[in-house]
Amino acid sequence: MQRNLKEYLIISFKGLAMGAADAVPGVSGGTIAFISGIYEELISTISNIKGSLFKTLFKSGFKTFWQELNGNFLLALLSGIIISFVSFMKLAKYLLEHHPILIWSFFFGLIVASIYFVGKQITKWNIVTILALIIGAGIAFYVSKLPASDANDNPWFLFLAGAIAICAMILPGISGSFILIILGAYKTLSNAIHDIDIKKLIIFVSGAVVGLLSFSHVLKWLFKNYHNTTLALLTGFIFGSLNKVWPWKNTLTWHTNAKGIQSPLLQESISPFSFQGDNHFIFSIILMILGFLTIFILERVGSKQA
């Protein structure tokens, strides 16, 4: 697909938004990709990375290889994702520790708007799509209720965590970062990024590449053969994830690490008026509206690009 510099800059901006979303436990970069109109192109591009593509490199040269790879699209998108993910993970860690209600309020607005925009692309509703919606919502809600785990530094485990998390990251509604928390690898990855631990980062990225190349083929096949059912399932995923991003929580169980620092292990969603302490209700509603409007802007940009 031929694009100009401005269009590639917009794709990089979408990558920045995806990376920021993936860095936050409870929010999916896949949702941002879907709303901004690049999701199916992304899945199709990734699934086309196979052995025959590299034969083209040796037979026809780099230019033909790069065109078949859709290289400009991948380069623009991945540069935005990587820059944003690495930088925003540090910011997200600070915001989640010091302003959790406000950041969750913004992302709650994002998710609510996402449900509408993903769901409206379903062209035909029947018993199968309704069941897919219910199953997707049930799975995401169940995942959101799972307790977090402690950190795990085993290299093979980190490789597996990368493979699983990347699959979640490209699924709208399923948060890859939250999957990392459940597996006990989020803190390990966060520390590796902070300390620039090249060995751990390479292990994690290797697992992510393997998982991404494998899972993208499944998603491409589902979109080709069961488009409406797949959309309904993904809409359910997004709907079920609302429990995780609900701003007002009551912590049931705490985890204390080796340094004596406590972090929430198991939480339940409660009414803002039952929240003990400052519920930031007015600011939270404003941020929800801003999050909601952000998706409208991304969707409009995505529609123009499409």
N, C-alpha and C positions, 0 to 999 in steps of 0.2 A: 504493500500500500504506500503510495507516494504522499508524503506530507512535507510541509514547509517548517522552517525553524520555529515559528510561533506555535505550531501544533505540537511539536516535540517538547517545547517548554511547558505547555499545558499538561502533557503526559507526565513530565517530571514533577509538576505540581501535584498531580493525582498520586504519583508515587510517594511524595512527601506526606500526603494525607493517609495513604495506606500504611506507611511505616510508623507514623504516629499512632494510628489505631492499633496496629499489631503490638506496639510496645506496652499497651495498657491492658491489664488482665480484665477480660469481660467485653472487649470490643474487637471486632474482626476487620482486618484489612480487606478481606474478600467482600464484605458488605460495601465498603467504599468503592472498590473496583466495579462492583455490580451497578451501583447507583450512578457512577460517573461514566458508564457506557463502554468500559474496556474489558469487562470480565471474560466474555466468550472469546475475544481475540487473544487475551492472555492465556487462557486454557488451551486454545488451539495452537498457539505459538509454542508453548512448552511441550505439548504432546508431539509436536513435529520434530523435536530434538531426538534423533535416533541414528543408528549406524549409517543408513543410506545418505543422511545429510553430510556426514564427514567424508563419504566417498566423493561427494560433489566437490568438496574442498580440494581434493587431490586431482580430480579429473578436470574440473572447470575453473578452478581458481577461487581466490578469496572473495571476489566481488559477487559471483553467482552464489557462493555459499552464504555470504552475509545477507543477500536478498531473500534467499529461501528460508534463512533463519528468522527473518524479520528483525534483524539485528539492531537497527536504529530504534525501533519500538522498545525492545528489551533493554538496551543501553540507557535510554531516557528514563524508563520506568524504574529499573533497578537502582540507578544512581540516586533517584529521589527516595526510594524505599530505604536503602542502606544508610544514607546520610541522616534521614529522619529517625529511623529505628534506633541507631546508636546514640544520637543526641537526645531524643525524646525519652528513651528508657531512663536516663538519669533524671530528667525533668519529671517524668511520671512517678518515679520513686519518691521524689521530694513532695509532689502534690498529693500523692496517696497517703503519705505520712502526716502532712500538715494541713491539707485542705481536702479531705476525702469526699465530703458531701458535695462540694462545689464541682469538682471534676467529674464525679459520677452523675451529677445533674445534667451537665453538658452532654455527656455521652448517652444518657437516657433519652434526651431529645433526639440525638442522632439515630438511635435504634428505632424509636417510634416512627420517625419519618421513613426509615428504611423499610419497615414492614409494608407501608403503603406502596412505595415505589417498586419493590420487588414483586409484591402480590398482584399489582395491576397488570403485570406483564403475562399473567396466566390467561390465555385466550379461551380456555374451555374448562368449566368446573363440572366434575362428576364425582361419583363415590370414591374413585381411586385417588383423585387429587385431594379430596377432603380428608381421606385416611392418611395420605402422605403428609398433609399439613399437621394433623393431630400427632402423628408419630414423630415428626421433626420437632414439634414443640415439646413433646414428652421427653425426647432424648436430651435436648438442650437444657430443659428445666432440671432433669436429673443430674446432668453434668454440673450445673450451677450450684447444686446442693452438696456436692462432694467436698469434704474437708481438704485443705491444703496439706502438703507434705513438707518434710524437712529437706534440706539440700542433699544432693547425691553427686559425688565427684567421679564415679567410675566411668572410664572412657567409653566402654561399650554401651553403658546406660545413656551417656550423653549423646552418642551417635543415634541410638534408638529414639531418644527424646526429640532430637532434631527432625528425624523422619516423621514422627507422629505429629509434632507441633506444626510443621510446615503444611501438612494436609489440613489441619484445622485452620491455619491462617488464611488459606485460599477458599475456605468454605464460608459463605456469608452467615453470620450469626454465631459461629463457633470460634471462640477466642483462642488463638494459638498460645498467647502468653498465659492465659488461665490454665490451659492444658499443661504448660510447663510448671505452673505452680502446683497443680495436682500431682504431677509426676515427681516434683521435688527438684526441678532443674532450673527454675526461674532465677533463683538467687545465685546459682553456680554460673549461669550465663551472664547475669548482671555483673557479677564480680569479675568474670573473664573480660568483659568489655571495659570495665573500669580499670583493671590492672593490665590491659592489653596482653592477655595470656594467649599467645598465638596458637599454641598446641591445642588448647581446649576449643578455641574458636574454629580451627580447621576441622576438628572432630565433629563439632556441632554442624558446621556448614556442609560437611560431607554427607552426614545423615540427612540433612534438609534437601540436598540435591537429589539423593536417591529416592527419598519419599516423594518429592515434587514430580520427578520424571515418571514415577510409577503411577501416582494417583491422578495426574493430569489426563492420562489415557482413559481412565475410568470415567472422569467427569465429562470429557469430550464425547464419549460413547453415550452417556446418559442424556446429554443435551441433544444429541443427534436423534436418538431413538425414543426418548421419553421426556420431551421438552417441558410440557406442562406439569407432569408429575414431579420432575426434578425441581422446577421452580416452586411448586407447592411445598416440597420437602424443605427447601432452603428458606422459604418464608416461615415455615414452622420453626426452623432452627433460630431464626432471628427473634421470633415472638417468644420462644422459650428462654432466650438469653436475657430477657428483660429483668428477671429475678436477680441476676448477678449484678446488673448495673443500677438497681434501685438504690438511691442515695442514702436512705436512712436504714441503718442496720443495728441490730443488737448482737454483740459478741457473746457467744455461748461458751467457747473454749479458746484459750490463749496458748500460744507456743512460745517457749523461752529458749533462745539459742545459747551457744556456748559462752557468749559474751554477756549473757543476762538480759538481752534485749527482747522484749515481748512483741509478738505480732499476732493478729487474729488468725485462728485456725479454723473455726466453724462459726458462721454467722447466720442470722435470720432476718428477713425483711420485716420492718415494722412501720407503723404510721408516723409521719413527721411530727404529729402532735403527741406521740408517745415517746419520742426520742428524748433521752436525758441529756441536757446540755443545749447549746445554741443550735437550733435546727436550720438556720440560715434560709428560712422558707422563701422569703421574697427574692433574694439573690438566686436561689436554686431554681425558682420558676422562670426567672429571666434567662438563666443559662440554659434551661431546657428549651426555651423558645429559640435562643440563638443556635443551639445544636440542631433543632428542627429545621430552621431556615438555612443552615449550612448545607444540609442534604438537598434542599430545593435548589440551591446555587449549583452544587455539584451535578445534580441531575440535569439542570438546564444546560450547563457546559457540555455534559456528556451527550445530550440530545443534539446539540449543534454540531459536535464533532462527528456523530453518527450520520 
